[in-house]
Amino acid sequence: MSRRTSAGAAVLIASRLIARCIDFAALLVLARLLSPADFGLVAIAMAVIMVTEAALELSLWQALVRLPLTRAHFDTAFTLALLRALVVVLILFVAAWPLARLYGDDRLIPLIYALALAPAVRGLGSARMIEYVKKLDYRREFVLEFAGKVAAFIVSVSLAWYTGSYWALAAGTIAAPITTVIASYVLAPYRPRLTLRKWRSFAGFLGWSTAAQVVNALNWQMDQLVLGRFVNPIELGRFAMAANLAALPAQVFIARVLSPLMVTFSFIKKDHRRLTLAYQNSAITILAAGLPMMVGISVMSEPLLRLVLGAQWMEAADVLRWLSLAVVPAFFFAPLAPLSMALNRTEIFLRLALLELFFRLPIVLVGAISYGVTGIVVARLATAFVMAASSAVAVRELLGLSLRAQVFSAWRPVVSTLAMALVIIPMEAWLANVRGLPLALGMSGVIFVAVVVYAGTIFILWRLAGCPEGFESKIVGALAHYWRAIVTDRRIWKLVPRDEI
């Protein structure tokens, strides 16, 4: 099970990594063809779209993971998704006019109308894809995401090149889900029929989690919705760009491993000892992968933006520096969501979401009105630590795992990241006035040094700790296995007579 979960997670991470590389490449081109004001305008529209989509999101796929896979369940899931799509479109069409008046920009009306197509289409893929998910086979997911991102890249970059319009961002956003949905029916053929015969089977999965999504939708997009009212589109565009870059590692390493973790936790949920160990190992592994990246982005934010986006985005460097650190606390408790789903304790989602809303909303409003972008950054940092503490309490409630064990079990990645940061911090000043190819080579050197220091430190600490079971032992075991295979192949090659080769 551990190997299958790791393999599934590896496929999903590779899928998301390649997809985000494509997104990143598109971002590099679009950042030079479009202005921060264009990004700011689309950020307001996308915030509205994402709030509406997340608020009306139905946990149909999570429900299908734990339900029998019958034709009636597939058809009911599709019908519910179609009804949800119609409601999303209706709400966005009604909300477009008052939102345009609120933000004082009539361009938002056609923009929201067009972007409404993306959330409407997104949930209508082939329900039979879940058959492969339950087997921890995510190869088709890989193909779907790759196809969608390539389509978005081609459409957005082409339109930006020829028109220089913010519509390029909207077109790419729409092209991705349409391509993904069409490809899903090619990879998992299925002819849906409209029925709600099995709706009661889904009702239990849509209660607490759906209510939590409504609150989380506001939490996720609150910053941009509030900022759009109190700062100009240029400042909002820079903030949105920094927020997108800061979210990249979490989207690659957290979001993509949650699905296989939920499947695995569901299989072993009756064995408390195995479940607790699986949770701890997954949390430490996610932290070990994400923490050095976030700290590295924070330390090198200024040369990173100068290299990838250009001079017009340099004022976002400080925002990126602190937003990257605001993501870090979430890495410590990333597997809480799949754990809660596996144990059918989804009311925890609503409890945490409400806590975040009541804590975050006042400080976001005060911060935005009084200090603009700086106030929002401070609000994010404060909220991150409060929610990390609350998540630790929720894990203790579910598993009986002490707060001390949750925090200090990950000491090796934390210490290794600190060692890495101490080494690369002086390098930022070295790259302060470098441009072009020398800057690219310098950043490559920084990354190489950071990887060597981090990996070397973490494995030294692992050996000093007595080589405990964990992600380090799995990496060492995999490397040893492949080394033995290479050595064996060489020996066989030497034993084969030349005339048989």
C-alpha positions as a printed Julia matrix, in Angstrom:
501×3 Matrix{Float64}:
   0.0     0.0     0.0
   2.84    2.37    0.84
   4.49    1.68   -2.52
   1.22    2.14   -4.42
   0.47    5.36   -2.59
   3.99    6.66   -3.21
   3.75    5.71   -6.88
   0.36    7.39   -7.23
   1.57   10.49   -5.44
   4.7    10.56   -7.62
   2.6    10.48  -10.79
   0.35   13.25   -9.51
   3.28   15.38   -8.37
   5.01   14.87  -11.72
   1.75   15.77  -13.44
   1.31   18.94  -11.42
   5.0    19.82  -11.71
   4.9    19.59  -15.5
   1.59   21.46  -15.55
   2.94   24.24  -13.36
   6.07   24.43  -15.52
   3.78   25.04  -18.49
   1.84   27.61  -16.45
   5.11   29.2   -15.43
   6.31   29.39  -19.02
   3.02   31.02  -19.99
   3.37   33.41  -17.06
   6.84   34.46  -18.23
   5.52   35.32  -21.67
   2.28   36.95  -20.5
   4.08   39.03  -17.85
   6.07   40.65  -20.64
   3.22   41.02  -23.14
   0.65   42.32  -20.65
   0.76   44.91  -17.87
   0.24   44.52  -14.11
  -3.06   46.4   -14.57
  -4.27   43.64  -16.93
  -3.44   41.02  -14.31
  -5.19   43.12  -11.67
  -8.42   43.33  -13.66
  -8.5    39.6   -14.34
  -7.61   38.91  -10.69
 -10.83   40.62   -9.57
 -12.93   38.62  -12.04
 -11.16   35.36  -11.16
 -11.64   35.99   -7.44
 -15.39   36.26   -8.01
 -15.36   33.16  -10.22
 -13.35   31.11   -7.74
 -15.49   32.12   -4.77
 -18.65   31.1    -6.61
 -17.12   27.88   -7.9
 -15.69   26.82   -4.55
 -18.87   27.77   -2.68
 -20.91   25.51   -4.96
 -18.31   22.75   -5.27
 -19.78   19.27   -4.69
 -17.48   16.58   -3.28
 -18.68   14.11   -5.89
 -15.33   12.53   -6.64
 -14.5    12.1    -2.96
 -17.9    10.46   -2.51
 -17.35    8.1    -5.45
 -14.06    6.96   -3.9
 -16.04    5.44   -1.04
 -19.21    4.42   -2.9
 -19.81    1.34   -5.09
 -18.99    2.07   -8.7
 -22.3     1.39  -10.45
 -23.79    2.98  -13.54
 -26.51    4.6   -11.43
 -23.9     6.26   -9.19
 -21.98    7.55  -12.22
 -25.14    8.99  -13.8
 -26.27   10.59  -10.55
 -22.84   12.2   -10.06
 -22.96   13.61  -13.61
 -26.49   14.94  -13.14
 -25.58   16.67   -9.88
 -22.51   18.18  -11.56
 -24.65   19.46  -14.44
 -27.18   21.05  -12.09
 -24.35   22.67  -10.17
 -22.88   24.05  -13.44
 -26.2    25.68  -14.35
 -26.48   27.28  -10.91
 -22.9    28.61  -11.13
 -23.55   30.23  -14.51
 -26.83   31.75  -13.33
 -25.28   33.26  -10.19
 -22.34   34.73  -12.1
 -24.55   36.22  -14.8
 -26.73   37.88  -12.15
 -23.73   39.09  -10.12
 -21.71   40.55  -13.0
 -23.5    43.93  -13.19
 -23.47   44.85   -9.47
 -19.84   43.73   -9.19
 -18.84   45.95  -12.1
 -20.54   48.86  -10.34
 -18.85   48.03   -7.02
 -15.36   48.06   -8.58
 -16.12   50.87  -11.02
 -15.08   48.97  -14.16
 -17.63   47.88  -16.79
 -15.06   45.59  -18.41
 -15.81   43.12  -15.63
 -19.26   42.35  -17.06
 -18.23   40.57  -20.31
 -15.16   39.19  -18.55
 -17.22   37.45  -15.85
 -19.74   36.26  -18.47
 -16.96   34.57  -20.43
 -15.09   33.19  -17.43
 -18.31   31.61  -16.1
 -17.82   28.91  -18.73
 -14.71   27.57  -16.95
 -16.3    26.52  -13.61
 -19.42   25.32  -15.42
 -17.46   22.9   -17.58
 -14.86   21.83  -15.02
 -17.01   19.31  -13.14
 -18.51   17.58  -16.19
 -15.69   15.17  -16.99
 -16.17   11.43  -17.37
 -17.23    9.9   -14.05
 -15.56    6.63  -15.01
 -12.17    8.25  -14.36
 -12.8     7.41  -10.7
 -12.31    3.71  -11.47
  -8.63    4.39  -12.06
  -8.35    6.69   -9.05
  -9.58    3.93   -6.73
  -6.81    1.71   -8.1
  -4.27    4.48   -7.39
  -3.63    4.63  -11.15
  -3.19    8.31  -11.98
  -1.64    8.04  -15.43
  -4.81    9.26  -17.12
  -4.97   12.18  -14.69
  -1.47   13.03  -15.88
  -2.6    13.08  -19.52
  -5.67   15.17  -18.73
  -3.77   17.85  -16.87
  -1.03   17.98  -19.49
  -3.54   18.35  -22.33
  -5.41   21.11  -20.52
  -2.28   23.11  -19.72
  -0.89   22.83  -23.25
  -4.2    24.07  -24.66
  -4.25   26.99  -22.19
  -0.64   27.88  -23.06
  -1.25   27.91  -26.81
  -4.48   29.89  -26.58
  -3.36   32.49  -24.02
   0.11   33.15  -25.45
  -1.16   33.34  -29.04
  -3.92   35.77  -28.15
  -1.59   37.91  -26.0
   0.97   38.02  -28.81
  -1.53   39.2   -31.42
  -3.78   41.44  -29.31
  -1.88   42.44  -26.15
  -5.24   42.24  -24.37
  -6.2    40.94  -20.94
  -8.61   38.64  -22.79
  -5.64   36.35  -23.36
  -5.69   35.46  -19.64
  -9.41   34.72  -19.77
  -9.13   32.64  -22.95
  -6.44   30.41  -21.44
  -8.51   29.93  -18.29
 -11.46   28.74  -20.39
  -9.47   26.54  -22.78
  -7.98   24.32  -20.04
 -11.18   22.82  -18.56
 -12.83   22.4   -21.96
  -9.84   20.42  -23.24
  -9.65   18.36  -20.04
 -13.33   17.41  -20.11
 -13.2    16.35  -23.77
 -10.04   14.29  -23.15
 -11.6    12.56  -20.11
 -14.3    11.0   -22.3
 -11.64    9.77  -24.71
  -9.58    8.13  -21.93
 -12.57    6.81  -19.96
 -15.5     6.4   -22.38
 -18.84    7.01  -20.76
 -22.25    8.12  -22.05
 -23.99    9.92  -19.2
 -27.7     9.73  -18.54
 -29.67   12.2   -16.47
 -30.93   10.68  -13.24
 -30.96   11.42   -9.51
 -31.81    7.86   -8.49
 -28.81    7.56   -6.15
 -28.75   11.1    -4.8
 -29.2     9.86   -1.23
 -25.85    8.06   -1.5
 -24.17   11.43   -2.06
 -26.15   13.41    0.5
 -24.03   12.31    3.44
 -20.85   13.45    1.71
 -22.16   16.87    0.73
 -23.25   18.21    4.11
 -20.38   19.46    6.24
 -17.84   19.57    3.43
 -20.11   21.65    1.18
 -20.86   24.09    3.99
 -17.13   24.34    4.71
 -16.4    25.07    1.05
 -18.76   28.05    1.1
 -16.79   29.57    3.98
 -13.41   28.53    2.56
 -14.32   30.16   -0.74
 -14.52   33.51    1.02
 -11.3    32.83    2.94
  -9.34   31.92   -0.19
 -10.28   34.96   -2.24
 -10.98   37.52    0.49
  -7.63   39.25    0.02
  -8.07   40.03   -3.67
 -11.74   40.93   -3.36
 -11.0    43.44   -0.59
  -7.82   44.78   -2.19
  -9.61   45.34   -5.48
 -11.81   47.88   -3.7
  -9.03   49.84   -1.97
  -5.97   49.73   -4.26
  -5.46   50.4    -7.97
  -5.33   47.55  -10.53
  -1.53   47.82  -10.84
  -0.95   47.14   -7.12
  -3.56   44.38   -7.18
  -1.88   42.8   -10.22
   1.49   42.74   -8.46
  -0.06   41.23   -5.34
  -1.88   38.59   -7.41
   1.32   37.69   -9.23
   3.26   37.32   -5.96
   0.44   35.25   -4.46
   0.4    32.94   -7.49
   4.16   32.39   -7.32
   4.05   31.77   -3.57
   1.29   29.18   -4.05
   3.16   27.15   -6.7
   4.93   24.65   -4.38
   1.75   24.04   -2.38
  -0.19   23.39   -5.58
   2.45   20.96   -6.77
   3.26   19.06   -3.59
   0.22   19.38   -1.33
  -2.83   19.43   -3.58
  -1.68   16.5    -5.71
  -0.88   14.06   -2.9
  -4.18   14.51   -1.07
  -6.13   12.19   -3.36
  -3.87    9.12   -2.97
  -3.55    9.86    0.75
  -7.32    9.83    1.17
  -7.53    6.46   -0.59
  -4.74    5.06    1.57
  -6.13    6.44    4.84
  -9.53    4.95    3.93
  -7.97    1.5     3.54
  -6.2     1.55    6.92
  -8.57    3.7     8.99
  -9.52    0.79   11.28
  -5.89    0.23   12.29
  -5.17    3.22   14.52
  -1.44    2.57   14.83
  -0.91    2.28   11.08
  -3.11    5.29   10.41
  -1.19    7.45   12.89
   2.16    6.37   11.47
   0.95    6.96    7.9
  -0.25   10.43    8.83
   3.04   11.38   10.49
   5.18   10.04    7.66
   3.1    11.81    5.01
   3.16   15.11    6.94
   6.95   14.98    7.38
   7.47   14.05    3.72
   5.31   16.93    2.46
   7.1    19.35    4.79
  10.51   18.07    3.69
   9.6    18.71    0.06
   7.85   22.06    0.46
   9.68   23.88    3.26
  13.06   24.39    1.51
  11.3    25.62   -1.61
   9.24   28.22    0.23
  12.24   29.46    2.2
  14.35   29.53   -0.96
  11.72   31.58   -2.81
  11.49   33.96    0.14
  15.26   34.48    0.39
  15.77   34.91   -3.37
  12.52   36.75   -4.19
  14.18   39.84   -5.67
  16.57   38.14   -8.14
  13.89   35.57   -8.93
  11.38   38.22  -10.03
  14.06   40.14  -11.92
  14.99   36.99  -13.81
  11.57   35.6   -14.69
   9.23   38.59  -14.91
  11.29   41.69  -15.57
  11.67   45.15  -14.06
   7.97   46.1   -14.07
   7.3    43.47  -11.4
  10.13   44.31   -9.0
   7.84   46.08   -6.52
   6.24   42.7    -5.83
   9.5    41.25   -4.44
   8.82   42.08   -0.78
   5.25   40.8    -1.09
   6.54   37.52   -2.52
   9.14   37.27    0.25
   6.53   37.32    3.03
   3.72   35.49    1.25
   6.1    32.56    0.69
   6.69   32.31    4.43
   2.94   32.56    5.09
   2.48   29.26    3.23
   4.95   27.37    5.47
   2.7    26.61    8.5
   0.22   24.76    6.27
   2.89   22.22    5.28
   3.07   20.89    8.85
  -0.54   19.69    8.77
  -1.21   19.14    5.06
  -2.64   15.57    5.4
  -5.41   16.73    7.78
  -7.93   17.11    4.94
  -7.63   13.53    3.57
  -7.49   12.2     7.14
 -10.78   13.91    8.01
 -12.39   12.64    4.81
 -11.22    9.09    5.41
 -12.59    9.1     8.98
 -15.83   10.77    7.83
 -15.21   13.7    10.17
 -15.85   16.42    7.61
 -17.46   18.69   10.22
 -13.86   19.6    11.11
 -13.63   21.41    7.75
 -16.5    23.7     8.66
 -15.17   24.36   12.15
 -11.75   25.36   10.89
 -13.19   27.39    8.0
 -15.44   29.39   10.32
 -12.56   30.0    12.71
 -10.43   31.31    9.85
 -13.25   33.54    8.57
 -13.97   35.14   11.95
 -10.28   35.69   12.66
  -9.23   36.79    9.2
 -12.05   39.06    8.02
 -11.56   41.87   10.58
  -7.79   42.06   10.21
  -8.03   41.91    6.4
 -10.48   44.8     6.34
  -8.46   46.9     8.78
  -5.2    45.99    7.03
  -6.46   46.8     3.53
  -8.1    50.07    4.5
  -5.18   51.32    6.63
  -2.1    49.82    4.99
  -3.13   48.39    1.61
  -1.08   45.45    0.36
   1.19   45.5     3.44
  -1.81   45.07    5.71
  -3.03   42.07    3.71
   0.41   40.42    3.91
   0.45   40.81    7.7
  -3.08   39.4     7.88
  -2.0    36.33    5.89
   0.97   35.69    8.17
  -1.14   36.0    11.33
  -3.89   33.77    9.92
  -1.39   31.11    8.85
  -0.07   30.62   12.37
  -3.52   30.64   13.97
  -4.82   28.04   11.53
  -1.71   25.88   11.98
  -2.34   25.76   15.73
  -6.02   24.96   15.15
  -5.12   22.19   12.7
  -2.77   20.66   15.28
  -5.64   20.55   17.78
  -7.87   18.87   15.16
  -5.22   16.21   14.47
  -4.94   15.52   18.2
  -8.71   15.08   18.3
  -8.68   12.61   15.41
  -5.58   10.57   16.23
  -4.67   11.41   19.82
  -1.3    12.66   18.55
   0.2    15.22   20.91
   1.01   18.74   19.76
   4.65   18.18   20.66
   4.84   15.05   18.49
   3.23   16.85   15.54
   5.58   19.82   15.64
   8.92   18.3    16.66
   8.71   15.07   14.63
   9.73   17.15   11.61
  12.88   18.59   13.19
  15.25   17.22   10.54
  13.66   19.09    7.57
  13.41   22.25    9.69
  17.06   22.21   10.79
  18.22   21.34    7.26
  16.21   24.22    5.81
  17.76   26.65    8.31
  21.23   25.43    7.3
  20.35   25.95    3.64
  19.01   29.46    4.3
  22.18   30.5     6.17
  24.26   29.45    3.18
  22.2    31.12    0.41
  21.21   34.38    2.17
  24.61   36.03    1.39
  24.17   35.02   -2.26
  21.21   37.37   -2.74
  23.48   40.42   -2.34
  25.9    38.85   -4.82
  23.09   38.76   -7.43
  21.78   42.26   -6.65
  23.06   44.01   -9.79
  23.31   41.05  -12.17
  21.18   40.85  -15.32
  20.5    38.53  -18.22
  22.47   35.31  -18.72
  24.82   35.87  -15.74
  21.73   36.17  -13.5
  20.31   32.91  -14.88
  23.63   31.15  -14.31
  23.9    32.67  -10.84
  20.42   31.49   -9.87
  21.23   28.01  -11.18
  24.31   28.0    -8.96
  22.27   29.1    -5.95
  19.75   26.32   -6.53
  22.53   23.74   -6.86
  24.18   24.87   -3.62
  20.81   24.94   -1.82
  19.97   21.37   -2.92
  23.39   20.03   -1.92
  23.34   21.72    1.5
  19.76   20.72    2.26
  20.03   17.11    1.07
  23.43   16.63    2.7
  22.3    18.05    6.03
  19.08   16.09    6.18
  20.77   12.76    5.5
  23.54   13.47    8.02
  20.89   14.21   10.64
  19.02   11.06    9.65
  22.14    8.95   10.18
  22.86   10.65   13.52
  19.26    9.9    14.58
  19.85    6.17   13.99
  18.31    5.88   10.49
  14.64    5.87   11.6
  11.88    4.77    9.25
  10.69    7.64    7.05
  11.08    9.26    3.66
  14.89    9.23    4.0
  14.94    5.46    4.39
  12.67    5.08    1.35
  14.94    7.29   -0.76
  18.06    5.42    0.39
  16.33    2.08   -0.27
  15.27    3.14   -3.76
  18.76    4.39   -4.62
  20.3     1.17   -3.32
  17.84   -0.88   -5.35
  18.63    0.95   -8.58
  22.36    0.79   -7.89
  22.18   -2.98   -7.41
  20.19   -3.26  -10.65
  22.83   -1.26  -12.53
  25.67   -3.37  -11.1
  23.8    -6.59  -11.94
  23.19   -5.44  -15.51
  26.91   -4.69  -15.91
  27.87   -8.15  -14.67
  25.4    -9.84  -17.0
  26.69   -7.72  -19.9
  30.25   -8.9   -19.22
  29.15  -12.54  -19.11
  27.34  -12.45  -22.45
  29.63  -13.53  -25.35
  30.19  -10.82  -27.9
  28.8   -12.93  -30.72
  25.47  -13.13  -28.85
  25.21   -9.38  -28.31
